[in-house]
């Protein structure tokens, strides 16, 4: 039996605030980004289209648009 859970409003609304828990995952521009670090020194780590490391601040990720994984 398959049970389906629906995301809460907070989980499905990318206009809200970015997660702050280390190791949180979000998607932006077709790539996943993982929150690394804690506090003011945290960055979102991912890769670009060529597989090169890319690190974004909260502000950079928010301006690009993001969503939670499904």
Secondary structure, DSSP 8 states (H G I E B T S, - for coil): --------HHHH-TTS----STT-EEEETTEEEEEESSGGG-EEEEE-TTS-EEEE-HHHHHHH--EE--
